[in-house]
Structures are given as structure tokens and as C-alpha cells.
Amino acid sequence: MISADLESRIRRHFHADRWPIATIAAQLGLHHSAVRRVLRQDGVPAKAFPSRPTKADPYIPFILEILEKYPHLKASRIFDMVKERGYDGARDHFRAVIARHRPRKAAEAFLRRPSLSGEEAQVDWGHFGHIEVDGARRPLVVFAMVLKWSRHAFVRFGVDMRTGAFLAHHQAAFEEFGGVPRVLLYDNLKSAVIERIGDAIVFNKDLLAFAGHYRYEPRPCAPYRGNEKGSVERTIRDIRDSFWPARTWTDLADLNQQAAKWCVQVRGARRHPEDRTLTVTTAFSEEKSRLRELPKDRFPVEDRVDVAIQKTPYARFDCNDYSVPHTKVRRVVSVVASAETVRIFDGTEEIARHARCWGKGRQIEDATHIEALMVMKRAASEGRGMLPLYSAVPVAREFVAALAERGGNIGGAVAKLLGLLDEFGATELSVAVAEALKADTLHASAVRQMLDRRRRAVGKAPPVPVALPEDQRFRDIVVKPATLGAYDQLGRGGDKK
């Protein structure tokens, strides 16, 4: 920026002293382009600025012709075109030449958009960097809704820009205003406008249902016409300049409490820009009575998405996994999420409810879901062993049932009985199990003792199990017995020579 004193000296040296631009720049310690800019703003025509001949001068007519046909053609492309025609100057200098001769778009003037009291509010988002929530980095955003006539604002910070959060902020704003304006003006926000082709606009279906419930008209701005919602644009800028700098806060609740106080005590105390006899607060008190009445019931503003449950019993939502009953795997469920709670539905049945986690990559589990899955897996594992045992030794069913009544380890007992079945056979095991039941010694070790005792009684040694490696390569090895002739010779003292 050039100070007013320097601008005055530039004008004096140029108009009164007749100094050339290079002399003015050298004496005042400025770049010659800064001197030219000041004089151009002062109304001095460009032809009054004599310049040294440059390599680009012979190509100026060609450049002007190209710019007339293609006013937005990039300087790099025009440089390639004149280079083909013999230009050997530098690319950077050529960019300055194009900038000097490119036609300027005429400045556009805008009219103020008057609004009636209670007629319109304007809505927008603003970004304020990132914060850490539950160990994850989340974007910090601000939602602002401003009543056009009174300039009263509702401001709320958050870390979520989904449709559910967007509508929840609307709902909180209407309740704070004590009513609903007739029109809400939106920029081309993804939360509001799904698609726009010319004048054809596709609104978010959830926003349309919300607008129908609160009886207001959602209206989009024209593309590239930020002036149409200048009230909320200035409010976002005001938050950056007046509220945000040097602000300290502990959490989002504290930050939003400070923002609400700032809206009332700072913004509310300012003079109304169109009626200096009013403050923003007094103007809002007048406008409040002209807002439409709030409906008696609240609109459900949670996010709702369909999620496919895979082979593990978890529903993924917003980068986290929430547990569901294991009976719901391999199907599609609905996740309904608010800022505090995540509920999961199978049709109309609520099958799970969790506190919402704002971290990322977390597993949020209900202990009953995990316990039920473990019980099912344990029962399935035990069942796979019971079937062959009951088939070979029917009396084992009564043995296991009696053991279960006493709270014994069924899985361990079944595994040991299966091992005894392999060692002793079904006939001997059936007799031993029956004896154990009769003696009320419901232990697999007691069955083993009875089997060993029966073997010794008939003069048989207990079977010695031979455990072969599980690797099939070892099982397929054929061992050839070696000849024992060499050992016989060693016994006779070896060959004598």
C-alpha cells in the first residue's frame, strides 16, 4: 500500500514538475509500476506513459487481434503463438505485456435488495480450521443464519456438515428466533442444492421435507452472486474479524455459549445499518412478531443412511464401527445418527443404540452383543464335538447333561471323552461312562481311571497313543528298514584280514 502522502508527491512531481515516471520511481524508492498505477487511478491516459521499445512491440497488433477474439486466452498460449512467429523474448516479461493489453471487464454495480420484516433469512457455512475431537482431527465449521431485515444472527460452531447437522442448526435457529421467516436464501451449498443446471435446481429431499414442515420457501442465490446474501457473508466476515481473534475456549459447548453471548452483547448493540435510530436488538424485537409461528412438533433431524452389515457384526458410520447383534449379519440396516446418539434399525425394530463417537477408526461395542456372539460360538464349537460322541456312545448324552446341571466344563469334558473314544473304542468307553454315572463321578479323569482299571483286570496294558505329525509330508514318508548284517559283524569282532 502507498500512503496518501506518497500519492500526493507522485502527482505533484508528474503534473507540476514534469518528472518522468522513472525519475519519480528512483527518487521516491518505488517501483515504476506503482507510480503508473497511482497516475492511472488519477485519470492519466496510458499513452501519456512513454515506454522504452521492447521485443514485443512488433507483435502488439497480432496480440490485440487474438485478445479481441479470445479475451480469456492464457498468456502462455499466446506466448507460444508469437514464439512461432519469431518472438525471442522472456516468458515472464511477456506475461506483463499481455496483462497490460488484455481487455478489462467493466465493473458491475449492484442494487441493495430491500426486505420486509419477517420475510427473509440468509444461511451459510464458514470454515475455521481444524480441532481434535476424541483423538481425531475434524474440521471446525460455523453455521450462521441472519434475519435480513433486523440483521439479528444465530451462530453455532460444530464439526459436522452432514444434512442432519445442517437441519439441526436450522431448528435451533428457529427456536432461538421464536419463529420462522417466510424465505430462506441459500448459496449453492451441497447441504441444500444437490444439482444445478442453469435454472433447473434439485434441492436436497430432506431439506424440502424440513421446509415443508416449517412452512418456509427455500430459495437459492444466482450463481456467482454473493451480493444476494450479503448479510450472512458480512456476518461470517464479522465472526472472523470481531469474534474469533484471540478467542480461548474449552470445548464446543463453551465456544457456542460465547458465540451466543457475542451475538446479543456485541452485534445486538450495534446500530441498524438502514435505520440509525434502532439497534440490531431493538429491530429484532420488532421483527420477531412478524415471523411465522413454530409448529407444535419438531421435525426429526438425524442423519439416516443404509449400511450393509458384512460377516462381522458391526455397522460402519462416519469412520467408526458400531456393534449390532450377531443375528443381523449379512443384511442391510438403517443407521440414524444425531450429535449425541447412533441408533441402528432393522426395518422398524431398533436393534442397537450407542453414544456417538467423533473419533476415527474406533469400534464402539455393546457388551451384550459381544457376549451373545461368544456364547453362540462356544455352543457351536461344543456341538461339533457332541454329535460324534453321542452317536458312538449314547450314554454320554446323559453324562454331559448331568455335568451341565452341576456347572461343569462341558467343552473340556467332551474333548477328553472324544480322545478316550479314539484310544479305547466305543464299547469300552460306553461301559466306563455308565459306571461313572452310577458312581456319580462326573469327571472325564474318572472315566479314564475306570478304563485303565478294566484293562488291567483282564491283563491288558493301556493303549499307547501314537501321535503323528499333522504335516502330510511326514505322514507319507516310507521308512525302509536297514540290513542288520553290519551289526552282526560288529558283534563277532569284525572281519579279520
C-alpha positions in Angstrom: 0.0 0.0 0.0 1.2 3.5 -0.9 0.4 6.2 1.7 -1.6 9.3 0.9 1.5 11.5 1.2 3.4 9.4 -1.4 0.5 9.5 -3.8 0.3 13.3 -3.4 4.1 13.6 -4.1 3.8 11.4 -7.2 1.0 13.6 -8.6 3.0 16.8 -7.9 6.2 15.6 -9.5 4.4 14.3 -12.6 1.9 17.1 -13.2 3.8 20.2 -11.8 7.5 19.3 -12.0 7.1 17.2 -15.3 9.4 14.5 -14.0 9.3 11.2 -16.0 8.0 8.1 -14.3 11.5 6.5 -14.0 12.8 9.6 -12.2 9.8 9.7 -9.8 10.3 6.0 -9.0 14.0 6.4 -8.4 13.7 9.4 -6.2 10.8 8.0 -4.1 12.2 4.5 -3.8 9.2 2.9 -5.6 8.8 0.5 -8.5 7.8 2.2 -11.8 4.6 0.0 -11.9 3.4 1.5 -8.6 3.9 5.0 -9.9 2.0 4.1 -13.1 -0.9 2.7 -11.1 -1.2 5.9 -9.0 -1.3 8.0 -12.1 -3.7 5.7 -13.9 -6.1 6.0 -10.9 -5.7 9.7 -11.2 -7.0 9.6 -14.7 -3.8 9.9 -16.7 -4.2 8.1 -20.0 -1.9 5.2 -20.8 -0.5 7.0 -23.9 1.0 9.6 -21.5 3.4 7.0 -20.2 6.2 6.8 -22.7 7.9 3.4 -22.5 11.1 2.0 -24.0 10.9 -0.1 -27.1 10.6 -3.8 -26.3 10.9 -7.0 -28.3 7.2 -7.5 -28.1 6.3 -4.2 -29.9 6.2 -5.7 -33.4 3.7 -8.3 -32.2 1.3 -6.0 -30.4 -1.2 -5.8 -33.3 -1.3 -9.6 -33.5 -1.7 -9.8 -29.7 -4.6 -7.3 -29.8 -6.3 -9.2 -32.6 -6.0 -12.5 -30.6 -7.3 -10.9 -27.4 -10.3 -9.4 -29.3 -11.3 -12.8 -30.4 -10.3 -14.7 -27.3 -10.2 -12.3 -24.4 -9.7 -15.1 -21.8 -6.9 -17.0 -23.7 -4.0 -17.7 -21.3 -0.8 -15.7 -21.7 1.2 -19.0 -22.0 -0.7 -20.0 -25.1 -0.3 -16.5 -26.7 3.4 -16.7 -25.9 3.7 -20.0 -27.9 1.8 -18.4 -30.8 4.1 -15.4 -31.1 7.2 -17.5 -30.5 6.3 -19.5 -33.6 6.2 -16.1 -35.4 9.8 -15.2 -34.3 9.5 -13.7 -30.8 12.6 -14.5 -28.7 11.8 -12.6 -25.5 11.4 -14.0 -22.0 8.1 -15.6 -20.9 7.8 -13.6 -17.7 8.1 -10.3 -19.4 5.6 -11.4 -22.0 3.0 -12.1 -19.3 3.3 -8.4 -18.2 2.7 -7.4 -21.9 -0.5 -9.5 -22.1 -1.7 -8.2 -18.7 -1.3 -4.6 -20.0 -3.3 -5.1 -23.2 -5.9 -7.7 -22.1 -9.4 -6.1 -22.2 -10.8 -5.4 -18.7 -14.3 -6.3 -17.7 -16.4 -3.3 -16.8 -17.1 -3.1 -13.1 -20.6 -4.2 -12.2 -22.8 -2.1 -10.0 -25.3 -3.7 -7.6 -28.6 -2.5 -6.1 -29.5 -3.1 -2.5 -32.1 -5.8 -2.0 -34.8 -4.4 0.3 -36.6 -6.9 2.5 -39.7 -6.7 4.6 -39.7 -7.5 8.3 -40.0 -11.3 8.9 -39.7 -12.0 5.2 -36.2 -13.4 4.7 -33.2 -15.0 6.4 -29.9 -16.0 4.8 -27.9 -19.1 5.6 -24.2 -20.1 5.1 -21.3 -22.1 6.4 -17.8 -20.8 7.4 -14.6 -22.7 7.9 -12.3 -22.1 10.9 -9.5 -24.7 10.6 -9.5 -28.0 12.4 -9.8 -29.2 16.0 -9.1 -32.6 17.7 -12.2 -34.4 19.0 -12.0 -37.9 20.6 -8.4 -38.2 19.3 -9.4 -37.4 15.6 -8.8 -34.3 13.5 -12.1 -32.8 12.5 -12.9 -29.6 10.5 -14.3 -26.7 12.7 -17.2 -25.0 10.9 -19.7 -22.3 11.8 -23.3 -22.2 10.8 -24.8 -18.8 10.5 -28.4 -17.7 9.9 -29.1 -13.9 9.7 -32.5 -12.2 9.5 -32.3 -9.9 6.6 -34.4 -7.0 7.9 -33.1 -6.8 11.5 -29.6 -8.3 11.0 -30.1 -10.5 14.0 -27.8 -13.5 13.7 -27.8 -17.1 15.0 -24.2 -18.6 15.2 -23.2 -22.1 16.1 -19.9 -23.9 15.7 -19.6 -27.7 15.1 -17.5 -30.4 13.5 -20.1 -31.9 11.2 -21.6 -30.6 7.9 -23.9 -33.5 7.1 -27.5 -32.9 6.3 -28.6 -33.9 9.9 -26.4 -31.3 11.5 -27.4 -28.7 8.9 -31.1 -29.2 9.7 -30.5 -29.4 13.4 -28.8 -25.9 13.2 -31.9 -24.6 11.4 -34.2 -26.0 14.1 -32.1 -24.4 16.8 -32.1 -21.1 15.0 -35.9 -21.1 14.6 -36.4 -21.9 18.3 -33.9 -19.1 19.2 -35.7 -16.6 16.9 -39.1 -17.7 18.3 -40.5 -18.1 14.7 -39.7 -18.9 11.1 -39.1 -16.4 8.3 -41.0 -16.9 5.0 -38.0 -17.4 2.8 -34.5 -18.8 3.5 -31.8 -17.9 1.0 -29.1 -20.4 0.3 -25.9 -20.3 -1.7 -25.1 -23.4 -3.8 -24.4 -25.4 -0.6 -24.1 -29.1 -1.0 -26.2 -29.4 2.1 -29.1 -27.7 0.3 -28.6 -27.9 -3.5 -27.9 -31.4 -4.9 -27.6 -30.3 -8.6 -28.0 -27.2 -10.6 -28.1 -26.9 -14.4 -28.9 -23.4 -15.5 -32.2 -22.5 -13.9 -33.0 -26.2 -13.1 -32.4 -26.8 -9.4 -32.6 -30.1 -7.5 -32.9 -29.5 -3.7 -31.9 -32.0 -1.1 -35.0 -34.1 -0.4 -34.5 -33.9 3.3 -34.3 -30.1 3.2 -37.5 -30.0 1.2 -39.3 -32.1 3.8 -37.9 -29.9 6.5 -39.0 -26.8 4.7 -42.5 -28.2 4.3 -42.8 -29.0 8.0 -41.7 -25.4 9.0 -43.6 -23.8 6.1 -40.9 -21.7 4.5 -39.6 -21.4 1.0 -36.0 -22.5 0.3 -34.6 -20.2 -2.4 -31.1 -20.5 -4.0 -28.9 -17.5 -4.9 -28.0 -17.0 -8.5 -24.6 -18.4 -9.3 -21.6 -16.1 -8.5 -24.0 -13.5 -6.9 -22.7 -13.3 -3.4 -24.2 -9.9 -3.0 -27.7 -11.5 -2.9 -26.8 -12.9 0.5 -24.5 -10.1 1.7 -26.0 -10.0 5.2 -24.7 -13.5 6.0 -21.5 -13.0 4.1 -20.7 -10.0 6.2 -21.7 -11.9 9.4 -19.1 -14.7 8.6 -16.5 -11.9 8.0 -17.6 -10.3 11.2 -17.1 -13.5 13.1 -13.5 -13.8 11.7 -12.6 -10.2 12.5 -14.5 -9.4 15.7 -15.4 -12.7 17.5 -12.7 -15.2 16.6 -9.3 -13.5 17.1 -7.5 -14.3 20.4 -10.5 -16.4 21.5 -9.9 -19.1 24.1 -12.5 -21.9 24.8 -12.5 -25.3 26.5 -14.9 -27.2 24.2 -17.6 -26.7 21.6 -20.3 -26.1 24.2 -18.2 -23.3 25.7 -17.4 -21.8 22.3 -21.1 -21.8 21.3 -22.1 -20.2 24.6 -19.6 -17.4 23.9 -20.8 -17.0 20.3 -24.4 -16.7 21.5 -23.4 -14.0 24.1 -21.4 -12.2 21.3 -24.5 -12.1 19.1 -26.5 -10.4 21.7 -24.0 -8.1 23.5 -21.8 -7.1 20.6 -23.7 -7.4 17.4 -27.0 -6.7 19.1 -25.7 -3.4 20.5 -24.7 -2.1 17.0 -26.8 0.5 15.2 -29.0 -0.8 12.4 -27.3 0.0 9.1 -30.5 1.3 7.5 -32.2 2.9 10.5 -29.7 4.6 12.8 -32.4 5.1 15.5 -32.6 1.4 16.1 -30.1 -1.2 17.3 -30.0 -4.7 16.0 -31.6 -6.0 19.2 -34.5 -3.5 19.1 -35.0 -4.2 15.3 -35.2 -7.9 16.1 -37.7 -7.4 18.8 -40.0 -5.7 16.2 -39.3 -8.4 13.6 -39.9 -11.3 15.9 -43.6 -10.7 16.0 -43.8 -10.9 12.2 -42.2 -14.3 12.0 -44.3 -17.4 11.3 -45.3 -19.4 14.3 -43.3 -22.5 15.1 -45.2 -25.9 14.5 -46.2 -27.7 17.6 -44.0 -30.8 16.9 -40.3 -30.9 16.0 -39.0 -32.3 12.7 -36.6 -35.4 13.1 -33.2 -34.0 12.1 -31.0 -37.1 12.5 -28.8 -38.4 9.6 -30.3 -41.6 8.2 -28.1 -43.9 6.0 -28.5 -47.5 4.9 -25.5 -49.7 5.8 -24.7 -53.3 4.8 -23.5 -55.5 7.6 -20.8 -57.9 6.5 -19.6 -61.1 8.2 -18.6 -59.2 11.4 -21.4 -57.7 13.5 -20.6 -54.1 13.0 -22.3 -51.2 11.2 -19.8 -48.6 9.8 -20.9 -44.9 10.1 -18.7 -41.8 9.9 -15.4 -43.7 10.0 -16.4 -45.8 13.1 -17.8 -49.3 13.6 -20.8 -49.7 15.9 -21.7 -53.3 17.1 -25.1 -55.0 16.3 -26.5 -58.4 17.4 -24.7 -61.2 15.6 -28.0 -62.4 14.2 -28.1 -59.3 11.9 -25.0 -60.0 9.8 -25.3 -60.2 6.0 -28.2 -57.8 5.8 -28.8 -54.1 5.3 -29.8 -51.9 8.3 -30.5 -48.2 8.8 -28.3 -46.0 10.9 -30.0 -43.0 12.4 -27.4 -40.6 14.0 -27.7 -37.4 16.0 -24.9 -35.4 17.5 -25.2 -37.5 20.7 -26.6 -40.9 19.7 -26.3 -43.5 17.0 -29.3 -45.8 16.7 -29.4 -48.8 14.3 -32.7 -50.2 12.9 -33.7 -53.4 11.1 -36.8 -52.2 9.5 -38.8 -50.5 12.3 -37.1 -52.5 15.1 -34.3 -50.8 17.0 -31.5 -53.3 17.3 -28.7 -51.2 18.8 -28.1 -47.8 20.4 -24.7 -46.3 21.1 -23.2 -42.9 22.2 -21.8 -41.2 19.1 -18.1 -41.2 18.8 -16.3 -38.3 16.9 -13.0 -40.2 16.7 -12.0 -42.2 13.6 -11.3 -45.9 13.2 -12.9 -46.8 16.6 -15.0 -49.9 17.5 -17.9 -48.9 19.7 -19.3 -52.1 21.2 -22.3 -53.2 23.4 -21.0 -55.8 25.8 -24.2 -57.9 25.4 -23.7 -58.1 21.6 -20.1 -59.5 22.0 -21.1 -61.8 24.9 -24.0 -63.3 22.9 -21.7 -63.9 19.9 -19.1 -65.7 22.2 -21.8 -67.9 23.7 -23.1 -68.8 20.3 -19.5 -69.6 19.1 -18.8 -71.7 22.2 -22.1 -73.7 21.8 -21.3 -74.3 18.1 -17.8 -75.5 19.0 -19.2 -77.8 21.7 -21.9 -79.0 19.3 -19.4 -80.1 16.7 -17.8 -82.5 19.2 -21.0 -83.7 20.9 -22.6 -85.1 17.7 -19.9 -87.8 17.0 -19.6 -88.5 20.8 -23.4 -89.1 21.2 -23.5 -91.2 18.0 -20.8 -93.6 19.2 -21.6 -93.5 22.9 -25.3 -92.7 23.5 -24.9 -92.9 27.3 -22.6 -89.9 27.0 -25.6 -87.6 26.4 -26.9 -88.4 30.0 -23.3 -87.9 31.3 -22.9 -84.5 29.7 -26.4 -83.3 30.8 -25.7 -84.2 34.4 -22.3 -82.4 34.2 -24.1 -79.3 32.8 -26.5 -79.3 35.8 -23.5 -79.1 38.1 -22.0 -76.2 36.1 -19.0 -78.3 34.9 -16.8 -77.5 31.9 -18.8 -79.2 29.1 -16.4 -78.3 26.3 -13.4 -79.7 28.1 -15.2 -82.9 29.1 -16.4 -83.6 25.6 -12.9 -83.1 24.2 -11.4 -85.5 26.7 -14.2 -88.1 26.0 -13.5 -87.9 22.3 -9.9 -88.6 23.0 -10.8 -91.7 25.1 -13.1 -92.8 22.3 -10.1 -92.8 19.9 -7.9 -94.7 22.4 -10.3 -97.3 23.8 -13.1 -97.6 21.3 -16.9 -97.1 21.7 -17.7 -100.4 23.6 -15.2 -99.9 26.4 -16.0 -96.2 26.7 -19.7 -96.8 26.9 -19.2 -99.2 29.9 -16.9 -96.8 31.7 -19.2 -93.8 31.2 -22.1 -95.9 32.6 -20.0 -96.8 35.6 -19.1 -93.1 36.2 -22.8 -92.1 36.0 -23.7 -94.9 38.5 -20.9 -93.9 40.9 -21.8 -90.2 40.4 -18.2 -89.3 39.5 -18.9 -86.9 36.6 -15.3 -86.3 35.5 -13.5 -87.3 32.3 -10.5 -88.3 34.5 -12.7 -90.7 36.5 -13.8 -92.3 33.2 -10.1 -92.7 32.3 -9.4 -94.4 35.6 -12.2 -96.8 35.1 -11.0 -97.7 31.6 -7.4 -98.3 32.8 -8.7 -100.4 35.7 -10.8 -102.6 33.3 -7.7 -103.1 31.1 -5.5 -104.2 33.9 -8.2 -106.5 35.2 -8.1 -108.6 32.0 -4.3 -108.4 31.8 -4.1 -105.9 29.0 -1.8 -102.9 29.0 -3.4 -99.5 28.4 -3.1 -98.4 24.7 -0.2 -96.1 23.9 -1.3 -93.4 21.6 1.0 -92.7 18.7 0.8 -89.1 17.7 1.7 -88.5 14.1 2.7 -85.0 12.8 -0.2 -83.1 11.2 2.0 -82.3 8.2 1.1 -84.6 5.3 4.7 -84.7 4.1 5.7 -86.6 7.2 2.7 -88.9 7.1 3.6 -90.0 3.5 7.3 -90.9 4.3 8.1 -94.6 3.7 10.8 -95.9 6.0 12.8 -98.8 4.7 14.4 -101.0 7.3 18.2 -101.3 7.1 20.0 -104.6 6.9 21.4 -105.8 10.2 24.4 -107.7 8.8 26.8 -105.0 9.7 25.7 -105.1 13.3 26.2 -108.9 13.3 29.8 -108.5 12.1 30.4 -105.9 14.8 29.2 -108.4 17.4 31.7 -111.0 16.1 34.6 -108.5 16.2 34.5 -107.5 12.6 36.3 -109.0 9.6 39.8 -110.2 10.0 42.3 -109.6 7.3 
